[in-house]
Amino acid sequence: MVVITFIEVIKKASQFVKGIFNKIIFVLRTQLYDMYYYPLGFDEFARILKKWKEEKLPKLIYVSERFDCDDFAACFQAFIVEESRKNACGRAFGSLCIEKTCGGHAWNFVLVETKKGVEFICIEPQLGELVPCTGESFDKFRYNLQWIIG
């Protein structure tokens, strides 16, 4: 079983933050509550994500300001823990832009063990889809990671 330290999680996440000032803010705002993190295996991650999309997500209803992006992210994090008994998932915070409109947003990150080692993968819990931690998604939204909680 692979285990990584909270310092390694910060290093993996900070690669998606551009600019020295933004990296400093990232480190100051990030909150990681465990010393060690236990990544999901790739097959385990795929199984849990499929279950989220097929069983849990259809039961969740978006309600502006009452059950929105941060609530979906909290539910997804809890779902990963419940299904795996591992602390491999956390919440990502930053901005989400479409064309020239931007706003605050929350999504998730998952630590996944692959053939390349442990990867920091971002998920949009409202869709159950992989998204870039920073960059443009398949549906033309631009994610900009600013800090994480896990």
C-alpha positions as CSV (number, residue, x, y, z in Angstrom):
1,M,0.0,0.0,0.0
2,V,1.4,3.4,-1.0
3,V,1.3,6.2,1.5
4,I,2.3,9.8,0.9
5,T,2.9,12.7,3.4
6,F,0.9,15.9,3.5
7,I,4.0,17.7,2.1
8,E,3.8,15.5,-1.0
9,V,0.1,16.3,-1.4
10,I,0.9,20.1,-1.2
11,K,3.7,19.6,-3.8
12,K,1.4,17.7,-6.2
13,A,-1.4,20.3,-5.8
14,S,0.8,23.3,-6.1
15,Q,2.0,22.4,-9.5
16,F,-1.4,23.6,-10.8
17,V,-1.0,27.0,-9.2
18,K,0.6,29.6,-11.4
19,G,2.9,32.4,-10.1
20,I,5.0,32.7,-7.0
21,F,2.5,35.0,-5.2
22,N,-0.4,32.6,-5.9
23,K,1.7,29.7,-4.7
24,I,2.4,31.5,-1.4
25,I,-1.4,32.2,-1.0
26,F,-2.0,28.5,-1.8
27,V,0.3,27.3,1.0
28,L,-1.2,29.8,3.5
29,R,-4.8,28.9,2.7
30,T,-4.4,25.1,2.3
31,Q,-5.6,23.0,5.2
32,L,-4.5,19.3,5.4
33,Y,-5.6,17.5,8.5
34,D,-3.6,14.3,8.3
35,M,0.1,13.6,8.3
36,Y,-0.3,10.7,5.8
37,Y,-2.6,10.1,2.8
38,Y,-3.6,6.8,1.3
39,P,-4.3,7.0,-2.4
40,L,-7.0,5.0,-4.2
41,G,-5.9,2.3,-6.6
42,F,-6.9,3.2,-10.2
43,D,-9.6,0.4,-10.4
44,E,-10.9,1.3,-7.0
45,F,-11.2,5.0,-8.1
46,A,-13.0,4.0,-11.3
47,R,-15.5,1.8,-9.4
48,I,-16.3,4.5,-6.8
49,L,-16.6,7.2,-9.4
50,K,-19.0,5.0,-11.4
51,K,-21.1,4.3,-8.2
52,W,-21.2,8.1,-7.5
53,K,-22.5,8.9,-10.9
54,E,-25.0,6.1,-11.1
55,E,-26.3,5.8,-7.5
56,K,-25.6,8.9,-5.4
57,L,-25.5,11.9,-7.9
58,P,-29.0,11.4,-9.3
59,K,-30.4,11.8,-5.7
60,L,-28.6,15.2,-5.2
61,I,-30.5,18.3,-6.3
62,Y,-28.7,21.6,-6.8
63,V,-30.3,24.5,-4.9
64,S,-28.5,27.9,-5.2
65,E,-26.8,29.0,-2.0
66,R,-28.3,26.1,0.0
67,F,-26.9,23.0,-1.8
68,D,-24.4,24.1,-4.4
69,C,-20.8,23.5,-5.4
70,D,-19.3,23.4,-1.9
71,D,-22.0,21.0,-0.7
72,F,-21.5,18.7,-3.7
73,A,-17.8,18.7,-3.0
74,A,-18.3,17.9,0.7
75,C,-20.7,15.0,-0.2
76,F,-18.2,13.6,-2.8
77,Q,-15.4,13.7,-0.2
78,A,-17.5,11.9,2.3
79,F,-18.6,9.3,-0.3
80,I,-15.0,8.5,-1.2
81,V,-14.2,8.0,2.5
82,E,-17.3,5.9,3.1
83,E,-16.6,3.7,0.1
84,S,-12.8,3.3,0.5
85,R,-12.0,4.0,4.2
86,K,-9.1,6.1,2.9
87,N,-8.4,9.8,3.1
88,A,-7.6,10.1,-0.6
89,C,-10.1,12.8,-1.4
90,G,-10.3,16.5,-0.5
91,R,-11.9,19.7,-1.7
92,A,-10.4,22.1,-4.2
93,F,-11.3,25.8,-4.2
94,G,-10.7,28.5,-6.7
95,S,-12.5,30.2,-9.6
96,L,-14.6,28.8,-12.4
97,C,-14.9,30.9,-15.6
98,I,-17.0,30.7,-18.7
99,E,-16.1,33.2,-21.4
100,K,-15.5,36.5,-19.4
101,T,-17.6,35.6,-16.4
102,C,-15.9,34.1,-13.3
103,G,-17.0,33.2,-9.8
104,G,-15.8,31.2,-6.8
105,H,-16.2,27.4,-7.1
106,A,-15.5,24.2,-5.2
107,W,-14.7,20.8,-6.7
108,N,-12.7,17.8,-5.5
109,F,-9.3,16.3,-5.8
110,V,-8.5,12.6,-5.5
111,L,-5.1,10.9,-5.0
112,V,-4.9,8.0,-7.3
113,E,-2.1,5.4,-7.7
114,T,-1.3,4.9,-11.3
115,K,1.6,3.3,-13.3
116,K,3.2,6.8,-13.2
117,G,2.9,7.0,-9.4
118,V,0.4,8.9,-7.2
119,E,-1.5,11.4,-9.3
120,F,-3.5,14.4,-8.1
121,I,-6.8,14.2,-10.1
122,C,-9.6,16.8,-10.1
123,I,-13.3,15.9,-10.3
124,E,-16.3,18.0,-10.8
125,P,-18.7,16.3,-8.3
126,Q,-21.8,17.9,-9.8
127,L,-21.1,16.0,-13.1
128,G,-19.0,13.1,-11.8
129,E,-16.4,13.9,-14.4
130,L,-12.7,14.5,-14.4
131,V,-11.7,18.1,-15.0
132,P,-8.4,20.0,-15.1
133,C,-7.3,21.3,-11.7
134,T,-6.3,24.4,-13.6
135,G,-7.3,24.8,-17.3
136,E,-10.2,24.4,-19.6
137,S,-12.6,21.5,-19.3
138,F,-14.4,19.5,-22.0
139,D,-17.4,21.9,-21.7
140,K,-15.3,25.1,-22.0
141,F,-15.3,26.0,-18.3
142,R,-11.9,27.3,-17.0
143,Y,-10.9,26.0,-13.6
144,N,-8.3,27.9,-11.5
145,L,-7.1,26.0,-8.4
146,Q,-6.3,28.4,-5.5
147,W,-6.2,26.2,-2.4
148,I,-7.3,22.8,-1.0
149,I,-8.8,21.3,2.1
150,G,-8.4,17.7,3.0
